Amino acid sequence: MTKELKDWFVPWLMSAREYNTSILDHAWAHPENARLMLNENPIPPSEKIVQAVADAVRKGNRYPDSMKGLRERIGKMYDLGPDNVALCNGSSETIDAMMRLFLKPGDEIIMSDPTFGLFPPRAELCGAKVVQIPVREGDLQYDVEGMLKAINEKTKLILIINPNNPTGVYIDDDDLIRFCETGIPLCIDEAYGAYTPDKPSKAPLINKYPQVFLSVTWSKAHGFAGLRFGFVLGTEEMINAFNTMFLPWNVSLMSAAAAEAIMDNPEEIEAKVRHNNRWMDIFYKELKQLGLNPYPAHGNYMLVDATMSGKSTSEILDAALAQKIYLKRIGEIHGKTGYFRVTPGLDEENERFVKFIKEYFG
């Protein structure tokens, strides 16, 4: 008897959640709509970046090397060496690799609810169980006690996004240390660290806690969402493990050239951060004046609690789309609907958003 194709797949494939990116098909087909939904940087790469990428294309017939010079430059940013840095194709590759490094069928990973939507499905595609602990009501801070109580002999990995996505909340340093002290592998995701330069990276923790590693992407403040570049920071043993799991040549010559170029031009990052933070302040003020509850932004996104308006999340997103604005759908939090997330776009798009909220909620 011949098996059906689905019977050849690993059994956890069909039960894993999906990280759906279909909104991007719609967004690319409708460039007139403001893309305020995916934490993209609205400012395109500078001509210096474009030229560096174009120059790298001319060498595209050759395989990349280990990019030690680039790893050295990144390491110095964190007082680390090149062997403490593993380059990757954006943090999505880190997310996938960390699950395969630490999780096997039946193991558990602990994370918050809500969290970045790519983490749960990649864990489930390893046959692992995702244990999500709801954030606290009110301040939406990590429920540290609840997460620590959820640890058992099956717990093989813990995730802390700092600041959390989509809530934008930073975990207290003392609480973060409590997770480090468990001895369980801990991923600290610092995707949005560049937006708050006054808050230092937690990279020094790897010197005391070898099971801790950091995930960094340059898709946000650097504007490399389409170029795909990121890295892992950890002990040499941790980095060796990630490099073993990563595919060879996972970082192209083009994305590496873009990374080198933007490090040579830090003012480009600073300008993008200023644009973002200026509009985050404006959004916060306008939303507050309308009686809504925006959570303070520490990245390029703001979670908005509009539950008091009586509007559901679907109603809000549909009304925004009618005004050619994409907003991010956020599921129920503590049983309440009416949450959404917004990312600053270009000036005209942001002005369109402010006009929309004033008309819709005012």
For each residue, the residues with C-beta under 8 A, 3 or more apart:
1:
2:
3: 7 8
4: 7
5: 8 9
6: 9 14
7: 3 4
8: 3 5
9: 5 6 13 14
10: 13 127
11: 14 15 127
12: 15 16 105 124 125 126 127
13: 9 10 16 125
14: 6 9 11
15: 11 12 124
16: 12 13 121 124 125
17: 120 121 124
18: 121
19: 117 118 121 122
20: 23
21: 24 25
22: 25 26
23: 20 26 27 37 38 326
24: 21 27 28 38
25: 21 22 28 29
26: 22 23 29 30
27: 23 24 30 31 33 35 37 38 326
28: 24 25 31
29: 25 26
30: 26 27 33 324
31: 27 28
32: 324
33: 27 30 321 324 325 326
34: 324 325 326 345 346 349 350 352 353
35: 27 38 40 42 326 343 345 349
36: 325 326 327 328 342 343 344 345 349 350 353
37: 23 27 326 327 328 341 342 343
38: 23 24 27 35 225 326 328 343
39: 165 219 220 299 300 301 343
40: 35 219 223 225 343
41: 219 220 221 222 223 225 272 276 300
42: 35 275 344 345 346 349
43: 223 271 272 275 346
44: 223
45: 49 50 53 223 224 227 258 262
46: 49 50 265 268
47: 50 51
48: 51 52 261 264 265 268
49: 45 46 52 53 258 261 262 265 268
50: 45 46 47 53 54
51: 47 48 54 55 261
52: 48 49 55 56 257 258 260 261
53: 45 49 50 56 57 227 254 257 258 261
54: 50 51 57 58
55: 51 52 58 59 257
56: 52 53 59 60 252 253 254 256 257
57: 53 54 60 253 254
58: 54 55
59: 55 56 62 253
60: 56 57 253 254
61:
62: 59 253
63: 249
64: 67 249 251 252 253 256
65: 68
66: 71
67: 64 70 71 87 251 256
68: 65 71 72 82
69: 72 73
70: 67 73 74 87 256 259 260
71: 66 67 68 74 75 82 83 85 87 231
72: 68 69 75 76 81 82
73: 69 70 76 77 260 263
74: 70 71 77 78 85 87 231
75: 71 72 78 79 80 81 82 84 85
76: 72 73 79 80
77: 73 74
78: 74 75 84 201 203 233
79: 75 76 203 204
80: 75 76 84 85 203 206 233
81: 72 75 84 85
82: 68 71 72 75 85
83: 71 236 239
84: 75 78 80 81 206 233 234 235 236 239
85: 71 74 75 80 81 82 231 232 233 239
86: 231 232 234 239 242 243 246
87: 67 70 71 74 229 230 231 250 251 256
88: 91 93 94 97 229 230 231 232 242 246 250 251
89: 92 93 228 229 230 250 251 255
90: 93 217 219 224 225 228 229 230
91: 88 94 95 189 191 215 216 217 219 230
92: 89 95 96 118
93: 88 89 90 96 97 230 246 250
94: 88 91 97 98 215 230 232 242
95: 91 92 98 99 118 119 122 215
96: 92 93 99 100 122
97: 88 93 94 100 101 242 245 246
98: 94 95 101 102 157 187 213 215 242
99: 95 96 102 103 109 122 123 125 126 128 157
100: 96 97 103 126 245
101: 97 98 241 242 245
102: 98 99 107 109 156 157 185
103: 99 100 107 109 123 126 127 128 156 157
104: 107 126 127 128
105: 12 126 127 128
106: 127 128 129 154
107: 102 103 104 126 127 128 129 154 155 156 157
108: 128 129 130 131 152 154 155 156
109: 99 102 103 119 123 128 129 130 131 155 156 157 158 159
110: 131 132 133 147 150 151 155 157 158 159
111: 115 119 120 130 131 132 133 158 159
112: 115 132 133 134 135 142 143 147 159 161 164
113: 132 133 134 135
114: 135 166 167 330 331 333
115: 111 112 119 120 132 159 161 164 165
116: 119 161 165 166 189
117: 19 120 121
118: 19 92 95 121 122
119: 95 109 111 115 116 122 123 130 159
120: 17 111 115 117 123 124 130 132
121: 16 17 18 19 117 118 124 125
122: 19 95 96 99 118 119 125 126
123: 99 103 109 119 120 126 128 129 130 157
124: 12 15 16 17 120 121 127 128 130
125: 12 13 16 99 121 122
126: 12 99 100 103 104 105 107 122 123
127: 10 11 12 103 104 105 106 107 124
128: 99 103 104 105 106 107 108 109 123 124 156
129: 106 107 108 109 123 154
130: 108 109 111 119 120 123 124
131: 108 109 110 111 150 155
132: 110 111 112 113 115 120
133: 110 111 112 113 142 143 146 147 150
134: 112 113 143 146 333 334
135: 112 113 114 140 141 142 143 164 167 169 333
136: 139 140 141 142 143
137: 140 334
138:
139: 136 169
140: 135 136 137 164 167 169 295 303 333
141: 135 136 169 171 172
142: 112 133 135 136 147 160 164 169 171 175
143: 112 133 134 135 136 146 147
144: 147 148 171 175 178 179
145: 148 149
146: 133 134 143 149 150
147: 110 112 133 142 143 144 150 151 158 179
148: 144 145 151 178 179 182
149: 145 146
150: 110 131 133 146 147 155
151: 110 147 148 155 158 182 184
152: 108 155
153:
154: 106 107 108 129
155: 107 108 109 110 131 150 151 152 158 184
156: 102 103 107 108 109 128 184 185
157: 98 99 102 103 107 109 110 123 184 185 186 187
158: 109 110 111 147 151 155 179 182 184 185 186 187
159: 109 110 111 112 115 119 186 187 189
160: 142 164 171 176 179 186 187 188 189
161: 112 115 116 164 165 189 191
162: 170 171 176 188 189 190 193 202
163: 167 168 169 170 192 196 298 299
164: 112 115 135 140 142 160 161 167 168 169 170 171
165: 39 115 116 161 168 191 192 299 301
166: 114 116 301 303 328 330 341
167: 114 135 140 163 164 295 303
168: 163 164 165 295 296 297 298 299 301 302 303
169: 135 139 140 141 142 163 164 295 298
170: 162 163 164 199 298
171: 141 142 144 160 162 164 175 176
172: 141 175 176
173: 176 177
174: 177 178
175: 142 144 171 172 178 179
176: 160 162 171 172 173 179 180 188 202 205
177: 173 174 180 181
178: 144 148 174 175 181 182
179: 144 147 148 158 160 175 176 182 184 186
180: 176 177 186 205 208 209 212
181: 177 178 209
182: 148 151 158 178 179 186
183: 211
184: 151 155 156 157 158 179 211
185: 102 156 157 158 211 212 213
186: 157 158 159 160 179 180 182 209 211 212 213
187: 98 157 158 159 160 213 214 215
188: 160 162 176 202 205 212 213 214 215
189: 91 116 159 160 161 162 214 215
190: 162 193 201 202 214 215 216
191: 91 161 165 215 216 217 219 220 299
192: 163 165 195 196 220 221 298 299 300
193: 162 190 196 199 201 216
194: 197 220 221 222 269 273
195: 192 220 221 273 276 277 297 298 299 300
196: 163 192 193 199 298 299
197: 194 273
198:
199: 170 193 196 298
200:
201: 78 190 193 204 214
202: 162 176 188 190 205 214
203: 78 79 80 206 214 233
204: 79 201 207 208
205: 176 180 188 202 208 209 212
206: 80 84 203 209 210 212 213 214 233 234 235 238
207: 204
208: 180 204 205
209: 180 181 186 205 206 212
210: 206 234 235 237 238
211: 183 184 185 186 238
212: 180 185 186 188 205 206 209 234
213: 98 185 186 187 188 206 232 233 234 238 242
214: 187 188 189 190 201 202 203 206 232 233 234
215: 91 94 95 98 187 188 189 190 191 230 232
216: 91 190 191 193 230 231 232 233
217: 90 91 191 220 224 229 230
218: 221 222 223 224 227 229 230 259 262
219: 39 40 41 90 91 191 222 223 224 225 228 229 230
220: 39 41 191 192 194 195 217 223 225 299 300
221: 41 192 194 195 218 269 272 273 276 300
222: 41 194 218 219 229 262 269 272
223: 40 41 43 44 45 218 219 220 272
224: 45 90 217 218 219 227 228 229 255 258 259 262
225: 38 40 41 90 219 220 228
226:
227: 45 53 218 224 254 255 258
228: 89 90 219 224 225 252 255
229: 87 88 89 90 217 218 219 222 224 251 255 256 258 259
230: 87 88 89 90 91 93 94 215 216 217 218 219
231: 71 74 85 86 87 88 216
232: 85 86 88 94 213 214 215 216 238 239 242
233: 78 80 84 85 203 206 213 214 216
234: 84 86 206 210 212 213 214 237 238 239 242
235: 84 206 210 238 239
236: 83 84 239 240
237: 210 234 240 241
238: 206 210 211 213 232 234 235 241 242
239: 83 84 85 86 232 234 235 236 242 243
240: 236 237 243 244
241: 101 237 238 244 245
242: 86 88 94 97 98 101 213 232 234 238 239 245 246
243: 86 239 240 246
244: 240 241
245: 97 100 101 241 242
246: 86 88 93 97 242 243 250
247: 250
248:
249: 63 64 252
250: 87 88 89 93 246 247
251: 64 67 87 88 89 229 255 256
252: 56 64 228 249 255 256
253: 56 57 59 60 62 64 256 257
254: 53 56 57 60 227 257 258
255: 89 224 227 228 229 251 252 258 259
256: 56 64 67 70 87 229 251 252 253 259 260
257: 52 53 55 56 253 254 260 261
258: 45 49 52 53 224 227 229 254 255 261 262
259: 70 218 224 229 255 256 262 263
260: 52 70 73 256 257 263 264
261: 48 49 51 52 53 257 258 264 265
262: 45 49 218 222 224 258 259 265 266 268 269
263: 73 259 260 266
264: 48 260 261
265: 46 48 49 261 262 268 269
266: 262 263 269 270
267: 270 271
268: 46 48 49 262 265 271 272
269: 194 221 222 262 265 266 272 273
270: 266 267 273 274
271: 43 267 268 274 275
272: 41 43 221 222 223 268 269 275 276
273: 194 195 197 221 269 270 276 277
274: 270 271 277 278
275: 42 43 271 272 278 279 344
276: 41 195 221 272 273 279 280 300 344
277: 195 273 274 280 281 297
278: 274 275 281 282
279: 275 276 282 283 344 350
280: 276 277 283 284 297 300 302 344
281: 277 278 284 285
282: 278 279 285 286 350 354
283: 279 280 286 287 294 297 302 342 344 350 353 354
284: 280 281 287 288 294 296 297 302
285: 281 282 288 289
286: 282 283 289 290 354 357 358
287: 283 284 290 292 293 294 302 304 357
288: 284 285 291 292 293 294
289: 285 286
290: 286 287 357 358 361 362
291: 288 308 309 361
292: 287 288 304 305 306 308 309 357 361
293: 287 288 304 305 306 308
294: 283 284 287 288 297 302 303 304 305
295: 140 167 168 169 302 303 304 305
296: 168 284
297: 168 195 277 280 283 284 294 300 301 302
298: 163 168 169 170 192 195 196 199
299: 39 163 165 168 191 192 195 196 220
300: 39 41 192 195 220 221 276 280 297 343 344
301: 39 165 166 168 297 328 341 342 343
302: 168 280 283 284 287 294 295 297 341 342 343
303: 140 166 167 168 294 295 330 339 340 341
304: 287 292 293 294 295 339 340 341 342
305: 292 293 294 295 308 338 339
306: 292 293 309 311 316 338 339 340 361
307: 336 337 338 339
308: 291 292 293 305 338
309: 291 292 306 338 361
310: 338
311: 306 315 316 319 338 360 361
312: 315 316 337 338
313: 316 317 329 330 331 337 338 339 340
314: 317 318 329 337
315: 311 312 318 319
316: 306 311 312 313 319 320 327 338 340 360
317: 313 314 320 321 327 329 340
318: 314 315 321 322
319: 311 315 316 322 323 356 360
320: 316 317 323 325 326 327 353 356 360
321: 33 317 318 324 325 326
322: 318 319
323: 319 320 352 355 356
324: 30 32 33 34 321 352
325: 33 34 36 320 321 349 352 353 356
326: 23 27 33 34 35 36 37 38 320 321
327: 36 37 316 317 320 340 341 342
328: 36 37 38 166 301 340 341 342 343
329: 313 314 317 340
330: 114 166 303 313 333 339 340 341
331: 114 313 339
332: 335 336 337 339
333: 114 134 135 140 330 336 339
334: 134 137
335: 332
336: 307 332 333 339
337: 307 312 313 314 332
338: 305 306 307 308 309 310 311 312 313 316
339: 303 304 305 306 307 313 330 331 332 333 336
340: 303 304 306 313 316 317 327 328 329 330
341: 37 166 301 302 303 304 327 328 330
342: 36 37 283 301 302 304 327 328 353
343: 35 36 37 38 39 40 300 301 302 328
344: 36 42 275 276 279 280 283 300 350
345: 34 35 36 42 349 350 353
346: 34 42 43 349 350
347: 350 351
348: 351 352
349: 34 35 36 42 325 345 346 352 353
350: 34 36 279 282 283 344 345 346 347 353 354
351: 347 348 354 355
352: 34 323 324 325 348 349 355 356
353: 34 36 283 320 325 342 345 349 350 356 357
354: 282 283 286 350 351 357 358
355: 323 351 352 358 359
356: 319 320 323 325 352 353 359 360
357: 286 287 290 292 353 354 360 361 362
358: 286 290 354 355 361 362
359: 355 356 362
360: 311 316 319 320 356 357
361: 290 291 292 306 309 311 357 358
362: 290 357 358 359
